[in-house]
């Protein structure tokens, strides 16, 4: 894709973090934004920021775990702009707890948003994307879609699922105008840990405030930097993106030690390096 001028870009979870950074970045490039979030005040704030920089934005409150709501949203966006060129399924949540003690309601909450939200967002917008000469569906997985971590079983399951889903799409859409992209951010400075349903961390601690501080210490990539890398990936037509040195390192480690990388993770946790 040569540029984003007058292209319609749909972003879920646009009320904060990577989603907001993406919305502002695409707006500066002349794209027409369709932004959504489950939090009305946050997505409206993003919309206002887009307008302040002279961008064009249509905002909605959408629960991506609600299939019917996502399909209505797709119709609404297409009716508003008359086209859809890029869909970024970014909305995501986290729960931190050992699998044995993890309640099903929390497990389903994570899967419904992180995985089913991506499925609904992809399938609902796909008919409109296929009408474009060149289109992209960008699904946000995670470093935790490459390697597993203790107390992240639900999050791992959702992000591994996003990866498998998106990679399968590559085969199925290879003869169409739509390119699926899977993104694996490492530690990005967002509110994902702050807003998590937190019970215990990988080192066994039940101190949520400490977990937030620890994440802030190791989150080496800003939301703006992550957004820029995602935009560049779309511009280049690439299909996979690792964001951050941590994602690149663990991607390599799991390739070299697929059945024993957990020993390295446990060591790093005990040393409080991660």
C-alpha positions in Angstrom: 0.0 0.0 0.0 1.6 3.3 -1.1 -0.2 5.6 1.3 -3.3 5.9 3.5 -4.9 9.0 2.1 -8.7 8.6 2.1 -8.4 4.9 3.1 -10.9 3.8 5.7 -9.1 2.3 8.7 -11.1 0.5 11.4 -9.5 0.1 14.8 -11.0 -1.7 17.8 -9.8 -0.9 21.4 -9.0 2.6 20.2 -9.7 4.3 23.5 -6.1 3.9 24.8 -2.7 2.3 24.2 -1.8 1.0 20.9 -5.3 1.5 19.5 -5.3 5.3 20.2 -1.7 5.7 19.0 -2.7 3.9 15.7 -5.8 6.1 15.3 -3.8 9.3 15.6 -1.0 8.1 13.4 -3.3 7.0 10.6 -5.3 10.3 10.9 -2.0 12.2 10.4 -1.6 10.2 7.2 -4.9 11.3 5.8 -6.9 8.1 6.5 -10.6 8.1 7.5 -10.9 6.5 10.9 -13.6 4.3 12.3 -12.7 3.8 15.9 -14.4 1.8 18.6 -14.0 0.9 22.3 -16.2 -0.5 25.0 -15.5 2.6 27.1 -17.4 5.6 25.7 -15.4 8.3 27.4 -12.1 7.0 26.1 -13.1 6.4 22.5 -14.7 9.8 22.4 -11.5 11.3 23.7 -9.6 9.6 20.9 -12.1 11.0 18.4 -11.7 14.5 19.8 -7.9 14.2 19.5 -8.2 13.1 15.9 -10.4 16.2 15.2 -7.9 18.5 16.9 -5.2 17.4 14.4 -7.6 17.9 11.4 -8.5 14.2 11.0 -11.7 12.6 10.1 -13.2 10.1 12.5 -16.4 8.1 13.2 -16.6 6.7 16.7 -18.7 4.0 18.2 -19.1 2.1 21.5 -18.7 -1.6 20.6 -18.3 -4.7 22.8 -16.2 -6.9 20.5 -17.3 -10.0 22.3 -20.9 -9.4 21.1 -21.1 -10.9 17.6 -24.3 -9.1 16.6 -22.9 -5.8 17.8 -19.7 -6.3 15.7 -21.7 -7.2 12.6 -23.9 -4.1 13.1 -20.8 -2.0 13.5 -19.3 -3.3 10.2 -22.5 -2.4 8.4 -22.5 1.0 10.0 -18.9 1.8 9.0 -19.4 0.7 5.5 -22.6 2.8 5.2 -20.7 5.8 6.7 -17.6 5.7 4.5 -18.7 3.5 1.6 -15.5 1.4 1.8 -13.2 -0.4 4.2 -9.5 -0.8 3.5 -7.9 -1.8 6.8 -9.3 -3.5 9.9 -7.1 -3.7 13.0 -8.5 -6.0 15.6 -6.7 -4.6 18.6 -9.1 -4.8 21.6 -7.7 -7.0 24.3 -7.8 -7.8 28.0 -5.7 -9.9 30.4 -6.3 -12.1 33.5 -3.4 -13.2 35.6 -4.0 -16.5 37.6 -2.8 -20.1 37.7 -4.9 -22.3 35.4 -6.0 -24.6 38.3 -7.5 -21.6 40.2 -8.7 -19.7 37.2 -12.5 -19.3 37.2 -14.4 -20.1 34.0 -16.0 -16.7 33.9 -12.6 -15.0 33.8 -11.3 -17.5 31.2 -14.3 -16.9 29.0 -14.0 -13.1 29.4 -10.5 -13.2 28.0 -11.3 -15.6 25.2 -14.5 -13.8 24.2 -12.6 -10.5 23.8 -9.1 -11.5 22.7 -10.1 -14.4 20.4 -13.7 -14.2 19.4 -13.5 -10.4 19.1 -10.8 -11.0 16.4 -12.9 -13.7 14.7 -16.0 -11.5 14.7 -14.1 -8.4 13.5 -12.5 -10.4 10.7 -15.5 -12.2 9.4 -17.9 -9.2 9.8 -15.6 -6.9 7.8 -14.2 -9.4 5.3 -16.9 -8.9 2.6 -16.2 -5.2 2.6 -12.4 -5.6 2.6 -12.6 -7.9 -0.4 -14.2 -5.1 -2.4 -11.1 -3.0 -2.0 -8.2 -3.2 -4.6 -5.8 -3.7 -1.7 -6.9 -4.4 1.9 -5.4 -5.6 5.2 -6.8 -7.3 8.3 -4.3 -6.8 11.1 -4.8 -9.1 14.1 -3.0 -8.3 17.3 -1.6 -11.4 19.0 1.3 -11.0 21.5 4.7 -12.2 22.6 2.4 -14.5 24.6 1.2 -15.9 21.3 4.7 -17.2 20.8 5.7 -18.5 24.2 3.7 -19.4 27.3 4.2 -17.9 30.8 2.9 -19.0 34.2 -0.4 -17.4 35.3 -1.0 -16.4 31.7 -2.8 -19.6 30.5 -6.0 -17.9 29.4 -4.1 -15.0 27.8 -1.7 -17.5 26.1 -4.6 -19.5 24.8 -6.3 -16.5 23.3 -3.2 -15.1 21.7 -2.0 -18.5 20.4 -5.5 -18.8 18.9 -5.2 -15.4 17.2 -1.9 -16.5 15.7 -3.3 -19.8 14.3 -6.5 -18.1 13.0 -4.6 -15.4 11.2 -2.0 -17.8 9.7 -4.8 -20.0 8.4 -6.3 -16.9 6.8 -3.2 -16.4 4.8 -3.8 -19.5 2.9 -7.5 -18.9 2.3 -7.1 -15.3 1.2 -3.9 -15.7 -0.8 -5.8 -15.3 -4.1 -7.8 -12.2 -2.9 -6.9 -8.6 -2.4 -6.9 -9.0 1.4 -3.6 -9.6 3.3 -3.8 -10.9 6.8 -1.2 -9.6 9.2 -0.3 -11.1 12.6 1.3 -8.8 15.1 3.2 -10.0 18.2 4.0 -7.1 20.6 6.4 -7.7 23.5 6.3 -5.4 26.4 4.5 -2.2 25.2 3.8 0.6 27.7 0.0 0.4 27.9 -2.6 -0.2 30.6 -3.0 -3.9 29.9 -1.6 -5.0 33.3 -3.3 -2.1 35.2 -6.7 -3.1 33.8 -6.2 -6.8 34.1 -8.2 -9.1 36.4 -5.2 -9.8 38.6 -5.0 -12.6 41.1 -1.3 -13.5 41.1 1.8 -13.0 38.9 4.2 -15.5 37.5 6.5 -15.3 40.5 3.6 -16.1 42.8 3.0 -12.6 44.1 -0.5 -11.4 44.7 0.5 -7.7 44.7 -1.1 -6.1 41.7 0.5 -2.7 42.3 3.9 -4.4 42.2 3.0 -6.2 39.0 2.1 -2.9 37.4 5.5 -1.5 38.5 7.4 -4.5 37.3 5.6 -4.4 33.9 6.4 -0.7 33.6 10.1 -1.5 34.2 10.3 -4.1 31.4 7.9 -2.5 28.9 10.6 -1.3 26.5 8.4 -0.1 23.7 6.0 2.9 23.7 2.5 2.7 22.2 3.6 5.3 19.6 6.6 3.2 18.6 4.4 0.0 18.3 1.9 1.9 16.2 4.6 3.2 13.8 5.9 -0.3 13.3 2.4 -1.7 12.6 1.8 1.1 10.0 5.2 0.4 8.4 4.4 -3.3 8.2 1.2 -2.5 6.3 3.0 -0.1 4.0 5.5 -2.8 3.1 2.9 -5.5 2.7 4.5 -7.8 5.3 2.4 -10.4 7.0 4.1 -10.8 10.4 5.5 -8.4 12.9 7.5 -8.8 16.1 7.5 -5.7 18.2 10.4 -5.2 20.7 13.6 -7.0 21.4 11.9 -9.2 23.9 9.5 -10.5 21.3 12.4 -11.1 18.9 14.4 -12.9 21.6 11.7 -15.2 22.8 10.7 -16.0 19.2 14.2 -17.2 18.6 14.4 -19.1 22.0 11.2 -21.0 21.3 12.4 -22.0 17.9 15.7 -23.3 19.3 14.3 -24.8 22.5 10.6 -25.6 21.8 10.2 -28.1 24.6 12.5 -26.5 27.2 12.2 -22.7 26.9 10.2 -22.8 30.2 13.4 -23.3 32.1 14.7 -20.0 30.8 11.4 -18.3 31.6 11.5 -19.7 35.2 15.1 -18.6 35.6 14.3 -15.1 34.4 11.3 -14.9 36.7 13.3 -15.9 39.7 15.9 -13.3 38.9 13.1 -10.8 38.4 14.5 -10.0 34.9 10.9 -10.4 33.5 
